[in-house]
Amino acid sequence: LERGDAMTFEDRLASLASPSITALRPAQKAALEAFDRLRADNPDIGIELPTGAGKTLIALLIADQALDEG
């Protein structure tokens, strides 16, 4: 990435180099894309997915982004 370029959530996941989690599931990707699109105008966003759909990973990637943004 060039300086100033935003890291995508897929880039963030790859940077973690997890041997077991190598890609986002379709529902995770869709939720993160919606989060990115909506977050500027919405201070509170809820993400609802079924049990086992990967909400914890979504939360960790969003938290990682928030830490990078200060």
PAGU-512548 format. One record per atom (N, C-alpha, C, O): atom name; y, z negated, x negated. Coordinates in nm, 3 decimals, m for minus. Each point is the difference from the previous one (the first is absolute). Layout:
// residues N
<site at="CA" Y="Y" Z="Z" X="X"/>
...
//
This chain:
// residues 70
<site at="N" Y="m0.120" Z="0.000" X="m0.083"/>
<site at="CA" Y="0.120" Z="0.000" X="0.083"/>
<site at="C" Y="0.125" Z="0.000" X="m0.087"/>
<site at="O" Y="0.005" Z="m0.064" X="m0.105"/>
<site at="N" Y="0.095" Z="0.136" X="0.151"/>
<site at="CA" Y="0.128" Z="0.000" X="m0.069"/>
<site at="C" Y="0.077" Z="m0.125" X="0.039"/>
<site at="O" Y="m0.019" Z="m0.056" X="0.108"/>
<site at="N" Y="0.106" Z="0.014" X="m0.194"/>
<site at="CA" Y="0.084" Z="m0.116" X="0.030"/>
<site at="C" Y="0.077" Z="0.026" X="0.130"/>
<site at="O" Y="0.061" Z="0.106" X="0.016"/>
<site at="N" Y="m0.065" Z="m0.202" X="0.074"/>
<site at="CA" Y="0.069" Z="0.014" X="0.127"/>
<site at="C" Y="m0.086" Z="0.059" X="0.111"/>
<site at="O" Y="0.037" Z="m0.008" X="0.117"/>
<site at="N" Y="m0.151" Z="0.068" X="m0.152"/>
<site at="CA" Y="m0.090" Z="0.053" X="0.103"/>
<site at="C" Y="m0.071" Z="m0.116" X="0.068"/>
<site at="O" Y="m0.041" Z="m0.096" X="m0.065"/>
<site at="N" Y="0.027" Z="0.106" X="0.194"/>
<site at="CA" Y="m0.071" Z="m0.104" X="0.075"/>
<site at="C" Y="m0.150" Z="0.020" X="m0.019"/>
<site at="O" Y="m0.050" Z="0.112" X="0.002"/>
<site at="N" Y="m0.020" Z="m0.222" X="m0.020"/>
<site at="CA" Y="m0.145" Z="0.005" X="m0.013"/>
<site at="C" Y="m0.060" Z="0.003" X="0.141"/>
<site at="O" Y="0.036" Z="m0.083" X="0.084"/>
<site at="N" Y="m0.125" Z="0.176" X="m0.059"/>
<site at="CA" Y="m0.066" Z="0.005" X="0.131"/>
<site at="C" Y="m0.103" Z="m0.112" X="0.008"/>
<site at="O" Y="m0.038" Z="m0.059" X="m0.101"/>
<site at="N" Y="m0.006" Z="0.031" X="0.223"/>
<site at="CA" Y="m0.103" Z="m0.103" X="0.016"/>
<site at="C" Y="m0.130" Z="0.045" X="m0.065"/>
<site at="O" Y="m0.075" Z="m0.083" X="m0.051"/>
<site at="N" Y="0.047" Z="0.211" X="0.052"/>
<site at="CA" Y="m0.120" Z="0.050" X="m0.067"/>
<site at="C" Y="0.012" Z="m0.019" X="m0.152"/>
<site at="O" Y="m0.099" Z="m0.032" X="m0.066"/>
<site at="N" Y="0.219" Z="0.052" X="0.011"/>
<site at="CA" Y="0.024" Z="m0.026" X="m0.142"/>
<site at="C" Y="m0.022" Z="m0.148" X="m0.032"/>
<site at="O" Y="m0.061" Z="m0.035" X="m0.101"/>
<site at="N" Y="0.111" Z="m0.051" X="0.190"/>
<site at="CA" Y="m0.015" Z="m0.145" X="m0.020"/>
<site at="C" Y="m0.148" Z="m0.038" X="m0.003"/>
<site at="O" Y="m0.043" Z="m0.077" X="m0.086"/>
<site at="N" Y="m0.032" Z="0.132" X="0.180"/>
<site at="CA" Y="m0.143" Z="m0.029" X="0.005"/>
<site at="C" Y="m0.068" Z="0.047" X="m0.129"/>
<site at="O" Y="m0.082" Z="m0.072" X="m0.057"/>
<site at="N" Y="0.114" Z="0.191" X="0.013"/>
<site at="CA" Y="m0.060" Z="0.054" X="m0.123"/>
<site at="C" Y="0.036" Z="m0.086" X="m0.121"/>
<site at="O" Y="m0.082" Z="m0.018" X="m0.090"/>
<site at="N" Y="0.205" Z="m0.035" X="0.088"/>
<site at="CA" Y="0.043" Z="m0.081" X="m0.115"/>
<site at="C" Y="m0.077" Z="m0.131" X="m0.010"/>
<site at="O" Y="m0.006" Z="m0.061" X="m0.106"/>
<site at="N" Y="m0.053" Z="0.018" X="0.216"/>
<site at="CA" Y="m0.079" Z="m0.124" X="m0.002"/>
<site at="C" Y="m0.135" Z="0.021" X="m0.067"/>
<site at="O" Y="m0.064" Z="m0.096" X="m0.042"/>
<site at="N" Y="0.021" Z="0.220" X="0.033"/>
<site at="CA" Y="m0.126" Z="0.038" X="m0.067"/>
<site at="C" Y="m0.120" Z="m0.080" X="0.052"/>
<site at="O" Y="m0.083" Z="m0.045" X="m0.079"/>
<site at="N" Y="0.075" Z="0.029" X="0.209"/>
<site at="CA" Y="m0.112" Z="m0.071" X="0.061"/>
<site at="C" Y="m0.126" Z="0.087" X="m0.008"/>
<site at="O" Y="0.004" Z="0.118" X="0.036"/>
<site at="N" Y="m0.115" Z="m0.174" X="m0.082"/>
<site at="CA" Y="m0.123" Z="0.079" X="m0.004"/>
<site at="C" Y="m0.060" Z="0.024" X="0.138"/>
<site at="O" Y="m0.078" Z="0.093" X="0.019"/>
<site at="N" Y="0.115" Z="m0.177" X="0.079"/>
<site at="CA" Y="m0.061" Z="0.013" X="0.132"/>
<site at="C" Y="0.092" Z="0.061" X="0.106"/>
<site at="O" Y="m0.048" Z="0.056" X="0.099"/>
<site at="N" Y="0.179" Z="m0.065" X="m0.118"/>
<site at="CA" Y="0.093" Z="0.057" X="0.097"/>
<site at="C" Y="0.080" Z="0.108" X="m0.071"/>
<site at="O" Y="0.094" Z="m0.028" X="m0.074"/>
<site at="N" Y="m0.133" Z="0.151" X="0.097"/>
<site at="CA" Y="0.060" Z="0.111" X="m0.075"/>
<site at="C" Y="0.090" Z="0.089" X="0.084"/>
<site at="O" Y="0.074" Z="0.082" X="m0.054"/>
<site at="N" Y="m0.078" Z="m0.097" X="0.186"/>
<site at="CA" Y="0.082" Z="0.084" X="0.088"/>
<site at="C" Y="0.031" Z="m0.075" X="0.128"/>
<site at="O" Y="m0.073" Z="m0.090" X="0.041"/>
<site at="N" Y="0.183" Z="0.128" X="0.020"/>
<site at="CA" Y="0.035" Z="m0.056" X="0.129"/>
<site at="C" Y="m0.083" Z="0.066" X="0.109"/>
<site at="O" Y="m0.031" Z="0.119" X="m0.008"/>
<site at="N" Y="m0.006" Z="m0.197" X="0.108"/>
<site at="CA" Y="m0.066" Z="0.056" X="0.118"/>
<site at="C" Y="0.106" Z="0.071" X="0.083"/>
<site at="O" Y="0.119" Z="m0.030" X="m0.013"/>
<site at="N" Y="m0.159" Z="0.123" X="0.099"/>
<site at="CA" Y="0.099" Z="0.072" X="0.082"/>
<site at="C" Y="0.092" Z="m0.092" X="0.081"/>
<site at="O" Y="0.120" Z="0.024" X="0.006"/>
<site at="N" Y="m0.174" Z="m0.128" X="0.055"/>
<site at="CA" Y="0.083" Z="m0.092" X="0.080"/>
<site at="C" Y="0.097" Z="m0.077" X="m0.089"/>
<site at="O" Y="0.114" Z="m0.024" X="0.040"/>
<site at="N" Y="m0.158" Z="m0.014" X="m0.160"/>
<site at="CA" Y="0.089" Z="m0.069" X="m0.094"/>
<site at="C" Y="0.115" Z="0.092" X="m0.042"/>
<site at="O" Y="0.116" Z="m0.041" X="m0.002"/>
<site at="N" Y="m0.150" Z="0.163" X="m0.031"/>
<site at="CA" Y="0.102" Z="0.096" X="m0.042"/>
<site at="C" Y="0.100" Z="0.025" X="0.111"/>
<site at="O" Y="0.121" Z="0.003" X="m0.025"/>
<site at="N" Y="m0.168" Z="0.013" X="0.147"/>
<site at="CA" Y="0.089" Z="0.023" X="0.114"/>
<site at="C" Y="0.091" Z="m0.120" X="0.024"/>
<site at="O" Y="0.118" Z="0.016" X="0.027"/>
<site at="N" Y="m0.172" Z="m0.136" X="m0.037"/>
<site at="CA" Y="0.079" Z="m0.122" X="0.020"/>
<site at="C" Y="0.108" Z="m0.013" X="m0.108"/>
<site at="O" Y="0.114" Z="m0.035" X="0.030"/>
<site at="N" Y="m0.150" Z="0.063" X="m0.154"/>
<site at="CA" Y="0.097" Z="m0.011" X="m0.109"/>
<site at="C" Y="0.107" Z="0.109" X="0.009"/>
<site at="O" Y="0.116" Z="m0.025" X="m0.032"/>
<site at="N" Y="m0.153" Z="0.144" X="0.076"/>
<site at="CA" Y="0.099" Z="0.106" X="0.019"/>
<site at="C" Y="0.098" Z="m0.039" X="0.111"/>
<site at="O" Y="0.120" Z="0.023" X="m0.013"/>
<site at="N" Y="m0.172" Z="m0.080" X="0.122"/>
<site at="CA" Y="0.087" Z="m0.045" X="0.109"/>
<site at="C" Y="0.090" Z="m0.114" X="m0.046"/>
<site at="O" Y="0.118" Z="m0.003" X="0.034"/>
<site at="N" Y="m0.173" Z="m0.089" X="m0.112"/>
<site at="CA" Y="0.080" Z="m0.110" X="m0.054"/>
<site at="C" Y="0.116" Z="0.056" X="m0.084"/>
<site at="O" Y="0.114" Z="m0.042" X="0.018"/>
<site at="N" Y="m0.143" Z="0.134" X="m0.107"/>
<site at="CA" Y="0.104" Z="0.059" X="m0.086"/>
<site at="C" Y="0.108" Z="0.070" X="0.083"/>
<site at="O" Y="0.119" Z="m0.009" X="m0.032"/>
<site at="N" Y="m0.162" Z="0.076" X="0.136"/>
<site at="CA" Y="0.093" Z="0.076" X="0.084"/>
<site at="C" Y="0.089" Z="m0.092" X="0.083"/>
<site at="O" Y="0.117" Z="0.032" X="0.024"/>
<site at="N" Y="m0.171" Z="m0.145" X="0.021"/>
<site at="CA" Y="0.070" Z="m0.087" X="0.094"/>
<site at="C" Y="0.074" Z="m0.117" X="m0.063"/>
<site at="O" Y="0.089" Z="m0.057" X="0.064"/>
<site at="N" Y="m0.121" Z="0.019" X="m0.184"/>
<site at="CA" Y="0.049" Z="m0.126" X="m0.056"/>
<site at="C" Y="0.150" Z="m0.008" X="m0.020"/>
<site at="O" Y="0.057" Z="m0.109" X="0.006"/>
<site at="N" Y="0.010" Z="0.220" X="m0.028"/>
<site at="CA" Y="0.145" Z="m0.004" X="m0.021"/>
<site at="C" Y="0.074" Z="m0.047" X="0.125"/>
<site at="O" Y="0.102" Z="m0.068" X="m0.011"/>
<site at="N" Y="m0.151" Z="0.105" X="0.127"/>
<site at="CA" Y="0.067" Z="m0.034" X="0.126"/>
<site at="C" Y="m0.061" Z="m0.118" X="0.073"/>
<site at="O" Y="0.053" Z="m0.043" X="0.103"/>
<site at="N" Y="m0.163" Z="m0.011" X="m0.153"/>
<site at="CA" Y="m0.071" Z="m0.108" X="0.069"/>
<site at="C" Y="m0.030" Z="m0.114" X="m0.097"/>
<site at="O" Y="m0.083" Z="0.016" X="m0.090"/>
<site at="N" Y="0.149" Z="m0.130" X="0.107"/>
<site at="CA" Y="m0.026" Z="m0.110" X="m0.092"/>
<site at="C" Y="m0.139" Z="m0.062" X="0.016"/>
<site at="O" Y="m0.054" Z="m0.057" X="m0.095"/>
<site at="N" Y="m0.003" Z="0.068" X="0.214"/>
<site at="CA" Y="m0.132" Z="m0.057" X="0.026"/>
<site at="C" Y="m0.093" Z="0.109" X="0.051"/>
<site at="O" Y="0.025" Z="0.062" X="0.103"/>
<site at="N" Y="m0.132" Z="m0.040" X="m0.177"/>
<site at="CA" Y="m0.098" Z="0.101" X="0.039"/>
<site at="C" Y="m0.137" Z="m0.067" X="0.003"/>
<site at="O" Y="m0.039" Z="m0.067" X="m0.095"/>
<site at="N" Y="m0.032" Z="0.086" X="0.204"/>
<site at="CA" Y="m0.136" Z="m0.050" X="0.011"/>
<site at="C" Y="m0.098" Z="0.115" X="m0.014"/>
<site at="O" Y="0.025" Z="0.111" X="0.047"/>
<site at="N" Y="m0.136" Z="m0.139" X="m0.114"/>
<site at="CA" Y="m0.105" Z="0.101" X="m0.016"/>
<site at="C" Y="m0.126" Z="m0.054" X="0.066"/>
<site at="O" Y="m0.050" Z="m0.106" X="m0.036"/>
<site at="N" Y="0.000" Z="0.182" X="0.132"/>
<site at="CA" Y="m0.118" Z="m0.042" X="0.074"/>
<site at="C" Y="m0.112" Z="0.100" X="m0.024"/>
<site at="O" Y="0.014" Z="0.119" X="0.030"/>
<site at="N" Y="m0.124" Z="m0.168" X="m0.083"/>
<site at="CA" Y="m0.120" Z="0.081" X="m0.021"/>
<site at="C" Y="m0.121" Z="m0.085" X="0.033"/>
<site at="O" Y="0.010" Z="m0.123" X="0.000"/>
<site at="N" Y="m0.123" Z="0.183" X="0.029"/>
<site at="CA" Y="m0.121" Z="m0.077" X="0.032"/>
<site at="C" Y="m0.048" Z="m0.082" X="m0.120"/>
<site at="O" Y="0.036" Z="0.026" X="m0.115"/>
<site at="N" Y="m0.118" Z="m0.124" X="0.144"/>
<site at="CA" Y="m0.063" Z="m0.081" X="m0.104"/>
<site at="C" Y="m0.073" Z="0.091" X="m0.097"/>
<site at="O" Y="m0.074" Z="0.090" X="0.040"/>
<site at="N" Y="0.095" Z="m0.114" X="m0.169"/>
<site at="CA" Y="m0.070" Z="0.077" X="m0.103"/>
<site at="C" Y="0.066" Z="0.131" X="m0.035"/>
<site at="O" Y="m0.055" Z="0.078" X="m0.078"/>
<site at="N" Y="0.173" Z="m0.050" X="0.134"/>
<site at="CA" Y="0.066" Z="0.128" X="m0.026"/>
<site at="C" Y="0.082" Z="0.000" X="m0.128"/>
<site at="O" Y="0.045" Z="0.106" X="m0.044"/>
<site at="N" Y="m0.026" Z="m0.223" X="m0.017"/>
<site at="CA" Y="0.070" Z="m0.003" X="m0.128"/>
<site at="C" Y="0.145" Z="m0.047" X="0.006"/>
<site at="O" Y="0.083" Z="0.045" X="m0.079"/>
<site at="N" Y="m0.054" Z="m0.135" X="0.172"/>
<site at="CA" Y="0.138" Z="m0.051" X="0.011"/>
<site at="C" Y="0.042" Z="m0.081" X="m0.122"/>
<site at="O" Y="0.117" Z="0.002" X="m0.037"/>
<site at="N" Y="m0.209" Z="m0.072" X="m0.025"/>
<site at="CA" Y="0.035" Z="m0.081" X="m0.117"/>
<site at="C" Y="0.049" Z="0.089" X="m0.114"/>
<site at="O" Y="0.098" Z="m0.034" X="m0.066"/>
<site at="N" Y="m0.165" Z="0.144" X="0.042"/>
<site at="CA" Y="0.044" Z="0.093" X="m0.104"/>
<site at="C" Y="0.138" Z="0.055" X="0.033"/>
<site at="O" Y="0.085" Z="0.012" X="m0.089"/>
<site at="N" Y="m0.061" Z="0.022" X="0.215"/>
<site at="CA" Y="0.132" Z="0.048" X="0.041"/>
<site at="C" Y="0.105" Z="m0.105" X="m0.033"/>
<site at="O" Y="0.104" Z="0.033" X="m0.058"/>
<site at="N" Y="m0.130" Z="m0.158" X="0.093"/>
<site at="CA" Y="0.096" Z="m0.108" X="m0.026"/>
<site at="C" Y="0.025" Z="m0.017" X="m0.149"/>
<site at="O" Y="0.114" Z="m0.021" X="m0.042"/>
<site at="N" Y="m0.218" Z="0.029" X="m0.039"/>
<site at="CA" Y="0.015" Z="m0.016" X="m0.144"/>
<site at="C" Y="0.082" Z="0.115" X="m0.061"/>
<site at="O" Y="0.081" Z="m0.023" X="m0.089"/>
<site at="N" Y="m0.103" Z="0.144" X="0.136"/>
<site at="CA" Y="0.077" Z="0.114" X="m0.051"/>
<site at="C" Y="0.147" Z="m0.009" X="0.041"/>
<site at="O" Y="0.089" Z="0.034" X="m0.078"/>
<site at="N" Y="m0.063" Z="m0.079" X="0.201"/>
<site at="CA" Y="0.138" Z="m0.019" X="0.046"/>
<site at="C" Y="0.066" Z="m0.111" X="m0.081"/>
<site at="O" Y="0.116" Z="0.013" X="m0.039"/>
<site at="N" Y="m0.188" Z="m0.123" X="0.014"/>
<site at="CA" Y="0.055" Z="m0.110" X="m0.080"/>
<site at="C" Y="0.029" Z="0.046" X="m0.143"/>
<site at="O" Y="0.102" Z="m0.038" X="m0.057"/>
<site at="N" Y="m0.190" Z="0.118" X="0.000"/>
<site at="CA" Y="0.022" Z="0.053" X="m0.135"/>
<site at="C" Y="0.127" Z="0.085" X="m0.004"/>
<site at="O" Y="0.078" Z="m0.008" X="m0.095"/>
<site at="N" Y="m0.059" Z="0.090" X="0.197"/>
<site at="CA" Y="0.120" Z="0.082" X="0.010"/>
<site at="C" Y="0.124" Z="m0.088" X="0.009"/>
<site at="O" Y="0.100" Z="0.025" X="m0.067"/>
<site at="N" Y="m0.106" Z="m0.128" X="0.150"/>
<site at="CA" Y="0.114" Z="m0.091" X="0.019"/>
<site at="C" Y="0.036" Z="m0.070" X="m0.132"/>
<site at="O" Y="0.118" Z="m0.017" X="m0.030"/>
<site at="N" Y="m0.218" Z="m0.022" X="m0.046"/>
<site at="CA" Y="0.027" Z="m0.063" X="m0.131"/>
<site at="C" Y="0.070" Z="0.097" X="m0.094"/>
<site at="O" Y="0.094" Z="m0.037" X="m0.071"/>
<site at="N" Y="m0.139" Z="0.161" X="0.071"/>
<site at="CA" Y="0.064" Z="0.102" X="m0.086"/>
<site at="C" Y="0.145" Z="0.025" X="0.041"/>
<site at="O" Y="0.085" Z="0.029" X="m0.085"/>
<site at="N" Y="m0.059" Z="m0.039" X="0.215"/>
<site at="CA" Y="0.135" Z="0.028" X="0.049"/>
<site at="C" Y="0.092" Z="m0.121" X="m0.009"/>
<site at="O" Y="0.120" Z="0.011" X="0.025"/>
<site at="N" Y="m0.178" Z="m0.127" X="m0.060"/>
<site at="CA" Y="0.081" Z="m0.120" X="m0.017"/>
<site at="C" Y="0.030" Z="m0.066" X="0.130"/>
<site at="O" Y="0.068" Z="m0.103" X="0.003"/>
//
